[in-house]
């Protein structure tokens, strides 16, 4: 039974390679499902059977308590949102909380299933996923340079940016920075120089997203690695980035655009202002976890019959403001 659980965990991690390609939308407003949702559901159900049937001792990390507290607050916030939204809207918003809790259970399953001596194996699997996604991203830039045709399906019209199967440069860049951190940590731990190939591929996949938030995450990560582990690493990475700037002028354009407030930077400020406006409608407990799309509709940002703002309609360009607006202080 334990082998089955580990196989399902393996499938779940590998399924991340498919990104948005397995997305299925049902109903209006759209409810999205991915192949990893079904794998995760099978993993959770099988884990319940395994741990309770065999009376296995369950390890409950202290950090898990903080997550449970947040889930409890999110549930209370969602229930109180009946003041603003219909029961069907609250039901749709609650599905994201269900998914959030499912990922929390994935964390507990991993802690209880994987031994410390096996961590390197699972770490390498995640690095493999990041490298495959980087390679797919390079092919995407070659064969699908212009993704504006996806705008009709609710995606942003990215042109000349590496998005891989995630179809979003910011989410993809953020994910790759996490994998790059994991790879660098693995190198410092094992001294495995073969992983340097992975570092190069991951680095270029981040650079070609032209995502300012990913650049910021990359700089902070490398700065910390430089302070804690190796100053030469920080010099090499920062040096490579700045040497690439004249070779790829768009890097300079994106960085300068953040300072001079280009179109996307201005849109981000507008998004932040809107999130704060929504927060003020219910500052203590928020408008409900993942109810932001409906809160925007109530403010007249877009009409319920007009696609609800596409895929980005449910979010804000700041994770902190998203949580503030949806679950309150």
MOHU-V359516 format. One record per residue. N is the residue number from 1. RES is the residue in three letters. OMEGA is omega in whole degrees, -180 to 180 (* if undefined). BURIAL is b if it has 9 or more other C-alpha atoms within 8 Angstrom, else e. Layout:
BEGIN
n = <N	N>
res = <RES	RES>
omega = <OMEGA	OMEGA>
burial = <BURIAL	BURIAL>
END
This chain:
BEGIN
n = <1	2	3	4	5	6	7	8	9	10	11	12	13	14	15	16	17	18	19	20	21	22	23	24	25	26	27	28	29	30	31	32	33	34	35	36	37	38	39	40	41	42	43	44	45	46	47	48	49	50	51	52	53	54	55	56	57	58	59	60	61	62	63	64	65	66	67	68	69	70	71	72	73	74	75	76	77	78	79	80	81	82	83	84	85	86	87	88	89	90	91	92	93	94	95	96	97	98	99	100	101	102	103	104	105	106	107	108	109	110	111	112	113	114	115	116	117	118	119	120	121	122	123	124	125	126	127	128	129	130	131	132	133	134	135	136	137	138	139	140	141	142	143	144	145	146	147	148	149	150	151	152	153	154	155	156	157	158	159	160	161	162	163	164	165	166	167	168	169	170	171	172	173	174	175	176	177	178	179	180	181	182	183	184	185	186	187	188	189	190	191	192	193	194	195	196	197	198	199	200	201	202	203	204	205	206	207	208	209	210	211	212	213	214	215	216	217	218	219	220	221	222	223	224	225	226	227	228	229	230	231	232	233	234	235	236	237	238	239	240	241	242	243	244	245	246	247	248	249	250	251	252	253	254	255	256	257	258	259	260	261	262	263	264	265	266	267	268	269	270	271	272	273	274	275	276	277	278	279	280	281	282	283	284	285	286	287	288	289	290	291	292	293	294	295	296	297	298	299	300	301	302	303	304	305	306	307	308	309	310	311	312	313	314	315	316	317	318	319	320	321	322	323	324	325	326	327	328	329>
res = <UNK	UNK	UNK	UNK	UNK	UNK	UNK	UNK	UNK	UNK	UNK	UNK	UNK	UNK	UNK	UNK	UNK	UNK	UNK	UNK	UNK	UNK	UNK	UNK	UNK	UNK	UNK	UNK	UNK	UNK	UNK	UNK	UNK	UNK	UNK	UNK	UNK	UNK	UNK	UNK	UNK	UNK	UNK	UNK	UNK	UNK	UNK	UNK	UNK	UNK	UNK	UNK	UNK	UNK	UNK	UNK	UNK	UNK	UNK	UNK	UNK	UNK	UNK	UNK	UNK	UNK	UNK	UNK	UNK	UNK	UNK	UNK	UNK	UNK	UNK	UNK	UNK	UNK	UNK	UNK	UNK	UNK	UNK	UNK	UNK	UNK	UNK	UNK	UNK	UNK	UNK	UNK	UNK	UNK	UNK	UNK	UNK	UNK	UNK	UNK	UNK	UNK	UNK	UNK	UNK	UNK	UNK	UNK	UNK	UNK	UNK	UNK	UNK	UNK	UNK	UNK	UNK	UNK	UNK	UNK	UNK	UNK	UNK	UNK	UNK	UNK	UNK	UNK	UNK	UNK	UNK	UNK	UNK	UNK	UNK	UNK	UNK	UNK	UNK	UNK	UNK	UNK	UNK	UNK	UNK	UNK	UNK	UNK	UNK	UNK	UNK	UNK	UNK	UNK	UNK	UNK	UNK	UNK	UNK	UNK	UNK	UNK	UNK	UNK	UNK	UNK	UNK	UNK	UNK	UNK	UNK	UNK	UNK	UNK	UNK	UNK	UNK	UNK	UNK	UNK	UNK	UNK	UNK	UNK	UNK	UNK	UNK	UNK	UNK	UNK	UNK	UNK	UNK	UNK	UNK	UNK	UNK	UNK	UNK	UNK	UNK	UNK	UNK	UNK	UNK	UNK	UNK	UNK	UNK	UNK	UNK	UNK	UNK	UNK	UNK	UNK	UNK	UNK	UNK	UNK	UNK	UNK	UNK	UNK	UNK	UNK	UNK	UNK	UNK	UNK	UNK	UNK	UNK	UNK	UNK	UNK	UNK	UNK	UNK	UNK	UNK	UNK	UNK	UNK	UNK	UNK	UNK	UNK	UNK	UNK	UNK	UNK	UNK	UNK	UNK	UNK	UNK	UNK	UNK	UNK	UNK	UNK	UNK	UNK	UNK	UNK	UNK	UNK	UNK	UNK	UNK	UNK	UNK	UNK	UNK	UNK	UNK	UNK	UNK	UNK	UNK	UNK	UNK	UNK	UNK	UNK	UNK	UNK	UNK	UNK	UNK	UNK	UNK	UNK	UNK	UNK	UNK	UNK	UNK	UNK	UNK	UNK	UNK	UNK	UNK	UNK	UNK	UNK	UNK	UNK	UNK	UNK	UNK	UNK	UNK	UNK	UNK	UNK	UNK	UNK	UNK	UNK	UNK	UNK	UNK	UNK	UNK	UNK	UNK>
omega = <180	178	179	180	180	177	177	177	176	180	-180	-178	-180	-178	178	179	-175	175	-178	-174	179	-178	175	-179	180	172	176	-3	-173	173	-173	175	178	-180	-179	176	-178	177	180	178	178	179	-179	180	179	180	177	180	-177	-174	-179	179	-178	177	178	177	-177	177	-178	-177	180	-179	-180	180	179	179	179	177	178	179	179	178	-180	179	179	179	-179	179	-178	-178	176	176	-172	-168	177	-179	180	178	179	179	179	179	-178	-178	178	176	176	179	178	180	178	177	174	178	176	176	179	180	-179	-179	-176	-175	-173	178	-178	-178	180	-174	-180	180	-179	176	178	178	178	177	177	179	179	180	178	178	178	180	177	178	178	177	179	179	-178	-172	179	-177	-179	-179	-179	179	179	-178	179	180	176	-180	176	-176	-177	179	176	179	-180	-179	-178	-179	179	179	177	-175	-177	178	-179	180	178	179	-178	176	177	180	177	177	180	-180	179	178	179	179	179	-178	-171	-177	-180	-175	178	-180	178	176	178	180	-179	-180	180	-179	-178	178	177	-179	-174	171	-175	180	-178	179	177	176	-180	178	179	-178	180	-179	-178	178	179	176	179	-179	-172	-172	-171	177	-179	177	-180	-180	-179	-176	179	179	179	-178	-177	175	179	-174	177	-180	179	-174	-177	177	-180	-180	-177	-179	179	-180	179	-178	-176	178	174	-174	-177	177	178	179	179	177	178	179	179	-179	179	179	180	177	178	178	-178	179	178	-171	-175	-172	176	-178	179	-178	179	175	-173	180	-178	177	177	179	179	179	178	179	172	-177	180	-177	-176	175	175	173	-180	-177	-179	-177	-177	-173	176	-179	175	-179	-179	180	177	180	179	-177	-173	179	173	-177	*>
burial = <e	e	e	e	b	b	e	b	b	e	b	b	b	b	b	b	b	b	b	b	e	b	b	e	e	e	e	e	e	e	b	e	b	b	b	b	e	e	b	b	b	b	b	b	e	b	b	b	e	b	b	e	e	e	e	e	e	e	e	e	e	e	e	e	e	e	b	e	e	e	b	e	b	b	b	b	b	b	e	b	b	b	e	e	b	e	e	e	b	b	e	b	b	b	e	b	b	e	e	e	b	b	e	b	b	b	e	b	b	e	b	b	e	e	e	e	e	e	b	e	e	e	b	e	b	b	b	e	b	b	b	b	b	b	b	b	b	b	b	b	b	e	e	e	b	b	b	b	e	b	b	e	e	b	b	e	b	b	e	e	b	b	b	b	b	b	b	b	b	b	e	b	b	b	e	b	b	e	b	b	b	b	b	b	e	b	b	e	e	e	e	e	e	e	b	e	e	b	b	e	b	b	b	e	b	b	b	b	b	b	b	b	e	b	b	e	b	b	b	e	b	b	b	b	b	b	e	e	e	b	b	e	b	b	e	e	b	b	e	e	b	e	e	e	b	e	e	e	e	e	b	b	e	b	b	e	b	b	e	e	b	e	e	e	b	b	e	b	e	e	b	b	e	e	b	b	e	b	b	e	e	b	b	e	b	b	b	b	b	b	b	b	b	b	b	b	b	e	e	e	e	b	b	e	e	e	e	b	b	b	e	e	b	b	e	b	e	e	e	e	b	b	b	b	b	b	b	b	e>
END
